[in-house]
C-alpha cells in the first residue's frame, strides 16, 4: 500500500502573543480575559478576516494565522498593532494588553486544520524577539514587502534562535515606527498598487 505523503505549501505565517500575559493574569484574571476577548472581537479577528488570513489556532494569549500573501500578513499585523495602541490610550500602562508579532514565509506541513514545520517555528521565534506593540519579520518577509508597502524596517542582523539550525536575519518595526506609518488599509488602493494581488505560490503534494 503506498504511503500517503503530507500536504505541503508555501505560506506567510503570523504568530502573536500577549506580552507579560502571566503578570496580567496574576493581577486580574477576569479583567484580563475580558479585555483580551474584547480586543479580539472588535479588532484582531476582523483585521485578520479583512486581510484574508486563516486563524489556524488560538492558545490562551496567542494566535497563529496563515496567509497566502506576505503583503496581507504584514499589513494585517501593522493595522492590529496600530489599533491596539489606540485602544490602550486611556488604559493604565500596567493593565495594557500589548501584542508581540512575528511573521515568516516558509514551507508548512498541513495536518487537518493545523500547520507545522520550520516555517511555523521560526514565526514563533520572531514573535519572541518583538517588542510589546512591535513586529519582527524574517529577511524573506522584508524582501517581499519592498516596493509593496511603505515600511522602513530596522535591521537587527543575523540572530541565532532556539531550535532553528541556521542564523536568521531579523528585521523589526517598533511601536513608535508603527504609530508614524500611513494607513495600510486595503481599501486605500494607492498603497497596494501596482502589485496589489501579490500572492505566494501554493503548491500541494499528495
ABEGO torsion letter per residue (X at the ends): XBBBBBBBBBBBBBBBBBBGAAAAAAABAAAAAAAAAAAAAAAAAAAAAAAGBBBABBBGABBBBBBABAAAAAAAAAAAAAAAAAAAAABBAAABBBBBBBBBBBBBBBBEABBBEAAAAAAAAAAAABBBGBBBBBAAAAAAABGABBBBBBBAEBBBBBGBABBBBBBBBBAAAAAABBBABAABAAAAOABAABBBBBBBBX
